[in-house]
Amino acid sequence: MSSRKKKSNTIMIVCAIVGVFVGVFVSRMPGLGNSPIFSGLMALVLLAVFGWAVWVIFSSFLKTKKAPKELEKLAKEFSVSTDKAVVYVFRDQFIAMLKALPIMINQQELAWIKGKTFARFELPEGEYTVSGHKMCKEPLVIQVKAGQVVFLEQEIVTGALKGSYTYNLLTDEQDAKNRIKWCKLVVSSDFK
């Protein structure tokens, strides 16, 4: 696990714990916790959080579609193509697990993945830029050769005001394969 991912996970956990303690403390304050204004405000906050969660889940289900089990089984064999490179892009994080994010190769949108999912692409030999929408701050340039298997991780990076995501090229092939085995394959478009 990268140090950036460990830091992001730690920040999220600390924020959740602090939020719970502050919420309990404020609700126990004399007069404030029982006031109709505070109760109404808390109801609005809970409604907003619930609405946001429903929107994230609904939009993720619209953008990601699980591939048939047979295709997933074949993809997890990690076979090599003789005339193309095989590129795996996966997300193995619990942060924003339900938020689907796009995978774009040379500005062509090929798939959307969320936590614990992956996509598999076959690309002709050459240089490619892997990016996404405006939340992807650092596109990754990769050089691939025919017969090569490349593993990329889409990593969520939390920030003070809003998050972003990046792509990391993984060099430990066995670790990447082990992590992908716990993910589900999504349907993707062919690169043109």
Buried (B, 14 or more C-beta within 10 A) or exposed (E): EEEBBEEBBEBBEEEEEEEEEEEEEEEEEEEEBEEEEBEEEBEEEEEEEEEEEEEBBEBBEEBBEEBEEEEBEBBBEBEEEEEBBBBBBBBBBEBBBBBBBBBBBBEEBBBBBBBBBBBBBEBEEEEBEBBBEEBBEEBBEBEBEBEBBBBBBBBBBBEEEEBBBBBBEBEEEEEBBEBBEEBBBBEBEEBE
